[in-house]
Amino acid sequence: MTLHCILWLWKGWRPVYDRRDVAYIARQLLTHGDLPQRTRIVCLTDRPTDWHRRAVTSLGVLELPLWGELPGLRVGHAPAYPWLPQRQGQPNCYRRLRIFDPATQASLGIAPGDLILSMDLDSVVMGSLSVLLAPFYDGVSPPDFMAMGGRVSPIHGSLFAFRAGTCRQVWDQFDPATTPAKLRHPPPGWPRYVGSDQAWLSTVLGKVPLWGTNEGVWSWSRHHTKLRPSDPVTYMSFAGASKPRGALCAMHTPWIHAHAMKHWED
C-alpha cells in the first residue's frame, strides 16, 4: 500500500500561498513525519510554474495539475461561515471532493487500496504520522476514513485520510449546483455543519473515527491558550487568521513558531 500525501495549491480564495509553503510542509514531512517507505508527496496545483518550484522538486515532491473548479458549482449568497459577509463566490473547498472519485485517483497514479492523506498548507508537522496512520496499516479491520476532529463540523477539513476506492459516495452524491445550498439550509433530517468540503464530509460520512489531542492533533485557534511545550504535537492546524509564522503564534506558542521558521525558506 502506497501512501499519497496530498497538498493543495490553487489560485482560488487563498492566493497568499505559493510553492514556498509546499516546500515548508514537505520539509516537515520528511524530517518529522516518519513516512512509510512507499510514500509519494504530491502537490496538486493550478499555479503556473515559478522559480520556487526548484526547491519543491528537490525535495522529491511530485507536482501534478489540479482539475478546474467543479462545473455548475453554485455557492450562493448565504455565507457558509457565519463570520464572513454575504457574497457570491465565498471561500470554499468543494473542489477537493473530486479526490474521492476513483477515476480521478487513477489519473493521479493512485491505485485502489492505497492510502490518501490530505493536509492543508497552513499547518505544522512535528511528530511521526505513524501514530495517525497505524489503524490503516495495523488494524484487523482498517477504517475506510479518518480525520481530524472539528468544532463547527465533526470532521475538520485540514487533515483527513482514506483508502482509495472507498467513500465513493462523497463524490457520487455531491451535486455542485444544489448540495452547497442544502448544507447551508438543511432539509428535514440533515444536520447543519459549518464549512464547505468538511460540512459535506461530516454530513455524508456520519460518525467516523477521529484524531484528537490524544494523538497529538491540535487546532491552534482552539488550543493555543492551554497548550504547553511538553504536550506532544503530531499535527497542528492553523485554520483562521493566525498562521504558524505569524506574530500571534510567536507570542502565545513561541516553540511552535520556532519550529515553523526552522522549516521555512524564502
C-alpha positions as CSV (number, residue, x, y, z in Angstrom):
1,M,0.0,0.0,0.0
2,T,1.4,3.4,-1.1
3,L,0.8,6.5,1.0
4,H,0.0,9.6,-1.1
5,C,0.3,12.8,0.9
6,I,-1.8,15.3,-1.0
7,L,-1.0,19.1,-0.7
8,W,-3.3,21.6,-2.4
9,L,-2.1,24.8,-4.0
10,W,-4.7,26.7,-6.1
11,K,-5.5,30.3,-7.0
12,G,-8.9,30.3,-5.5
13,W,-9.5,32.1,-2.3
14,R,-6.1,31.5,-0.7
15,P,-3.8,33.4,-3.1
16,V,-1.3,34.1,-0.2
17,Y,0.1,30.6,-0.5
18,D,2.8,29.6,-3.0
19,R,5.4,26.9,-3.6
20,R,7.4,28.0,-0.6
21,D,4.5,26.8,1.6
22,V,4.6,23.5,-0.3
23,A,8.3,23.1,0.4
24,Y,7.7,24.1,4.0
25,I,5.3,21.3,4.6
26,A,7.4,18.8,2.6
27,R,10.5,19.5,4.8
28,Q,8.5,18.8,7.9
29,L,7.0,15.6,6.5
30,L,10.5,14.3,5.5
31,T,12.1,15.4,8.8
32,H,9.4,14.6,11.3
33,G,6.7,12.6,9.6
34,D,8.3,9.1,9.8
35,L,6.8,8.3,6.5
36,P,6.3,4.7,5.2
37,Q,8.9,3.6,2.7
38,R,6.3,3.6,-0.1
39,T,5.2,7.3,0.1
40,R,4.5,10.0,-2.5
41,I,4.3,13.6,-1.6
42,V,2.0,15.2,-4.3
43,C,1.2,18.8,-4.8
44,L,-2.0,19.4,-6.8
45,T,-1.9,22.9,-8.3
46,D,-3.2,25.1,-11.0
47,R,-0.5,27.7,-10.4
48,P,1.9,28.5,-13.2
49,T,5.5,27.3,-12.7
50,D,7.6,29.7,-10.8
51,W,11.2,29.8,-9.6
52,H,10.3,28.3,-6.2
53,R,9.4,25.1,-7.9
54,R,13.1,24.1,-8.0
55,A,13.1,23.8,-4.2
56,V,9.9,21.8,-4.2
57,T,11.2,19.4,-6.8
58,S,14.5,19.0,-5.0
59,L,12.5,17.6,-2.0
60,G,11.0,14.9,-4.2
61,V,7.5,16.4,-4.3
62,L,5.6,15.4,-7.4
63,E,3.7,18.3,-8.8
64,L,0.5,17.4,-10.8
65,P,-2.1,19.6,-12.4
66,L,-5.2,20.3,-10.4
67,W,-8.6,19.9,-12.1
68,G,-10.7,23.0,-12.6
69,E,-13.5,24.3,-10.4
70,L,-16.4,22.0,-10.2
71,P,-18.7,22.6,-13.2
72,G,-22.0,24.2,-12.2
73,L,-20.9,25.0,-8.7
74,R,-23.4,27.3,-7.0
75,V,-22.2,28.5,-3.7
76,G,-24.9,31.1,-3.3
77,H,-25.2,34.3,-1.2
78,A,-25.7,32.9,2.3
79,P,-22.3,32.6,4.0
80,A,-21.0,29.1,4.7
81,Y,-19.1,30.7,7.5
82,P,-21.2,32.9,9.8
83,W,-18.4,35.4,10.4
84,L,-18.0,36.2,6.7
85,P,-20.0,38.8,4.9
86,Q,-22.6,37.6,2.4
87,R,-21.2,37.4,-1.1
88,Q,-21.2,35.3,-4.2
89,G,-18.2,33.1,-4.6
90,Q,-17.3,32.8,-0.9
91,P,-14.4,30.8,0.4
92,N,-15.0,27.1,-0.2
93,C,-13.0,23.9,-0.7
94,Y,-15.6,21.9,-2.6
95,R,-13.0,21.4,-5.3
96,R,-11.2,18.9,-3.2
97,L,-14.1,16.5,-3.2
98,R,-13.1,15.1,-6.6
99,I,-10.2,13.3,-4.9
100,F,-12.9,10.8,-3.8
101,D,-13.6,9.9,-7.5
102,P,-11.9,6.6,-8.4
103,A,-11.3,7.8,-11.9
104,T,-9.5,10.9,-10.6
105,Q,-7.5,8.8,-8.3
106,A,-6.4,6.6,-11.2
107,S,-5.4,9.7,-13.2
108,L,-3.1,10.7,-10.3
109,G,-1.4,7.3,-10.2
110,I,-3.3,6.2,-7.1
111,A,-4.2,2.5,-7.0
112,P,-7.3,1.0,-5.3
113,G,-6.5,0.3,-1.7
114,D,-3.7,2.9,-1.5
115,L,-3.9,5.4,1.4
116,I,-4.6,9.1,0.6
117,L,-3.7,11.7,3.2
118,S,-4.9,15.2,2.6
119,M,-3.5,18.1,4.6
120,D,-3.6,21.9,4.5
121,L,-0.6,24.1,3.9
122,D,-1.3,26.3,6.9
123,S,-0.2,23.7,9.4
124,V,2.8,22.2,11.2
125,V,4.0,18.6,11.4
126,M,6.1,18.0,14.5
127,G,5.8,14.2,15.0
128,S,5.5,10.8,13.5
129,L,2.4,10.3,11.3
130,S,2.7,6.6,12.1
131,V,0.6,7.4,15.2
132,L,-2.2,8.6,13.0
133,L,-1.9,6.1,10.2
134,A,-1.4,2.9,12.3
135,P,-5.1,1.9,12.1
136,F,-4.9,1.7,8.3
137,Y,-1.7,-0.4,8.4
138,D,-2.1,-2.4,11.6
139,G,-5.8,-2.7,12.3
140,V,-7.6,-6.0,12.0
141,S,-10.4,-4.1,10.4
142,P,-8.8,-1.0,9.0
143,P,-11.1,2.1,8.6
144,D,-12.1,3.5,5.3
145,F,-11.7,7.1,6.5
146,M,-10.3,9.0,9.5
147,A,-10.0,12.7,10.1
148,M,-9.1,15.5,12.5
149,G,-12.0,16.2,14.8
150,G,-13.5,19.6,14.4
151,R,-15.7,22.0,16.4
152,V,-18.1,23.5,13.9
153,S,-18.2,20.3,11.9
154,P,-17.4,16.8,13.3
155,I,-14.8,16.4,10.5
156,H,-12.1,19.1,10.2
157,G,-11.1,19.6,6.6
158,S,-7.5,20.4,7.5
159,L,-6.4,16.7,7.8
160,F,-8.1,13.5,6.6
161,A,-7.1,10.1,5.2
162,F,-9.0,7.4,3.4
163,R,-8.3,4.3,1.4
164,A,-8.6,4.8,-2.4
165,G,-11.7,3.3,-3.9
166,T,-13.7,3.7,-0.7
167,C,-16.1,6.5,0.4
168,R,-17.2,6.9,-3.2
169,Q,-20.5,8.4,-2.0
170,V,-18.6,11.6,-1.1
171,W,-18.2,12.4,-4.8
172,D,-21.1,10.4,-6.3
173,Q,-23.8,12.1,-4.1
174,F,-22.4,15.6,-4.4
175,D,-24.2,17.9,-6.8
176,P,-22.2,21.2,-7.3
177,A,-25.4,23.0,-8.2
178,T,-27.6,22.0,-5.3
179,T,-25.6,20.5,-2.4
180,P,-24.0,23.7,-1.1
181,A,-27.4,25.3,-0.6
182,K,-28.7,22.2,1.2
183,L,-25.7,22.4,3.5
184,R,-26.5,26.0,4.4
185,H,-30.2,25.5,4.7
186,P,-30.6,21.7,5.5
187,P,-33.8,19.9,4.6
188,P,-35.5,17.9,7.3
189,G,-33.2,15.1,8.6
190,W,-30.0,16.9,7.6
191,P,-27.7,18.3,10.3
192,R,-26.3,21.8,9.8
193,Y,-22.5,22.0,9.9
194,V,-20.2,24.9,9.1
195,G,-17.8,24.8,6.2
196,S,-17.7,23.5,2.7
197,D,-16.0,20.2,2.0
198,Q,-15.8,19.4,5.7
199,A,-19.5,20.1,6.1
200,W,-20.3,17.6,3.3
201,L,-17.8,15.0,4.6
202,S,-19.5,15.3,8.0
203,T,-22.9,15.0,6.5
204,V,-22.4,12.1,4.1
205,L,-20.0,10.0,6.1
206,G,-21.7,10.4,9.5
207,K,-19.8,9.0,12.5
208,V,-16.2,8.2,11.7
209,P,-13.1,7.7,13.8
210,L,-11.4,11.0,14.6
211,W,-7.9,12.1,15.6
212,G,-7.7,14.5,18.5
213,T,-5.3,15.7,21.1
214,N,-4.7,12.2,22.4
215,E,-3.0,11.5,19.1
216,G,-1.2,14.9,19.1
217,V,-3.6,16.6,16.7
218,W,-4.4,20.1,17.7
219,S,-6.1,23.2,16.4
220,W,-4.2,26.4,17.2
221,S,-7.2,28.6,17.4
222,R,-8.9,26.2,19.9
223,H,-5.9,25.0,21.9
224,H,-3.2,27.6,22.0
225,T,-4.2,29.0,25.3
226,K,-3.9,25.6,27.0
227,L,-1.0,24.1,25.0
228,R,2.3,23.6,26.8
229,P,5.8,22.9,25.3
230,S,5.7,19.4,26.9
231,D,2.5,18.5,25.1
232,P,3.2,16.2,22.2
233,V,2.3,17.7,18.8
234,T,2.0,15.5,15.7
235,Y,0.0,17.9,13.6
236,M,-1.4,21.3,14.3
237,S,-4.0,23.1,12.1
238,F,-3.9,26.9,11.7
239,A,-7.3,27.4,10.2
240,G,-8.3,31.0,10.6
241,A,-6.4,34.3,10.6
242,S,-3.4,33.2,12.8
243,K,-0.6,31.3,11.0
244,P,2.5,29.4,12.2
245,R,4.9,32.1,11.2
246,G,2.7,35.0,12.4
247,A,3.1,37.3,15.4
248,L,0.3,35.7,17.5
249,C,1.9,32.3,17.2
250,A,5.2,33.7,18.2
251,M,3.6,35.4,21.2
252,H,1.5,32.6,22.5
253,T,3.4,29.4,21.4
254,P,6.9,30.5,20.6
255,W,8.2,26.9,20.3
256,I,5.6,26.2,17.6
257,H,6.7,29.4,15.8
258,A,10.4,28.5,16.1
259,H,9.6,25.1,14.5
260,A,7.8,26.7,11.7
261,M,10.6,29.2,11.0
262,K,13.2,26.5,11.1
263,H,11.5,24.8,8.1
264,W,10.7,28.0,6.1
265,E,12.9,29.3,3.3
266,D,12.2,32.4,1.3
